[in-house]
């Protein structure tokens, strides 16, 4: 699912996808300048490996996701550090954002119930 950045206004633009068992839903909202706010939630079962024993296990996700998307290169003018994803083609690929967030979650340290 791709959304054109120019269609995002100060009125929240809702989205919802569920490519597999994991759902990703929330909204996009124009913030200021070239920044668009993404506010969403990721929910569902994620199959991953335990970092201690190596066994595969399923963890239930309920993660709040909030960051900005910049239409082009983001230049910090106010000295405030923001979590910004840059888009260079004028579009937001929601499935790609979900995939990136899942990989980020997987890269964290996880242990199964037996190893806790």
C-alpha positions in Angstrom: 0.0 0.0 0.0 1.5 3.3 -1.1 0.3 6.7 -0.1 1.2 9.9 -1.9 2.8 12.4 0.5 1.0 15.4 -1.1 -2.4 13.8 -0.1 -1.6 13.9 3.6 -3.0 17.0 5.3 -3.6 18.2 8.8 -6.7 16.0 8.9 -5.5 12.5 9.9 -5.4 10.0 7.1 -6.2 6.6 8.5 -4.6 3.4 7.2 -4.8 -0.3 8.1 -2.9 -3.3 6.6 -2.6 -6.9 7.7 -0.2 -8.6 5.2 0.1 -11.7 7.4 -0.9 -12.3 11.0 0.4 -8.9 12.1 -1.8 -5.8 11.8 -0.4 -2.3 11.3 -2.9 0.5 11.7 -2.9 4.2 12.5 -2.8 7.5 10.7 -0.6 10.0 8.9 -0.9 13.7 9.6 0.9 16.7 8.2 3.1 18.3 10.9 5.0 21.2 9.5 7.5 22.0 6.7 8.2 18.7 4.9 7.3 16.5 7.9 4.4 14.1 8.2 3.7 12.3 11.5 3.1 8.6 11.6 1.2 7.4 14.6 0.4 3.7 14.6 0.2 0.4 16.4 1.6 -3.0 15.5 -0.3 -6.0 16.9 -0.1 -9.7 16.4 2.0 -12.8 16.8 5.7 -12.6 15.8 7.7 -15.8 15.4 11.3 -15.2 16.5 14.2 -17.1 18.1 15.3 -17.0 21.7 18.6 -15.3 22.1 19.7 -17.7 24.9 18.7 -21.2 23.8 18.0 -20.6 20.0 14.5 -22.2 20.1 11.8 -20.5 18.1 8.9 -19.1 20.0 6.0 -16.8 19.4 5.7 -13.4 21.1 2.6 -11.2 21.0 3.3 -7.7 19.7 1.4 -4.6 20.8 3.9 -1.9 19.9 3.2 1.8 19.5 5.0 3.4 16.6 5.5 7.1 16.2 8.0 8.9 13.9 8.1 11.5 11.2 8.4 11.1 7.5 10.2 13.7 5.5 9.4 14.5 1.8 13.0 14.6 0.7 16.1 15.1 2.8 15.4 16.2 6.4 17.4 19.2 7.6 17.3 19.9 11.3 16.7 23.6 11.6 15.7 23.9 15.3 18.3 21.7 16.9 15.7 19.1 18.0 16.5 15.5 17.4 13.6 13.7 15.7 13.1 10.1 14.5 12.7 10.8 10.8 12.4 8.5 7.7 13.2 10.2 4.5 11.2 9.6 1.3 12.7 10.5 -2.0 9.9 9.5 -4.4 7.0 11.4 -2.9 5.3 8.2 -1.6 5.0 6.3 1.7 5.2 2.5 1.3 3.2 1.3 4.4 4.2 -2.3 3.9 7.9 -1.4 3.8 7.5 0.7 6.9 5.9 -2.3 8.7 8.6 -4.7 7.5 11.3 -2.2 8.8 9.7 -2.0 12.2 9.3 -5.8 12.5 13.0 -6.2 11.6 13.9 -3.6 14.2 11.8 -5.4 16.9 13.5 -8.7 15.9 17.0 -7.2 16.3 16.3 -6.6 20.0 17.1 -9.2 22.7 14.3 -11.7 23.2 14.1 -14.8 25.4 11.5 -17.5 25.5 9.5 -18.4 28.7 11.9 -21.2 29.6 14.9 -18.9 29.6 13.4 -16.0 31.5 
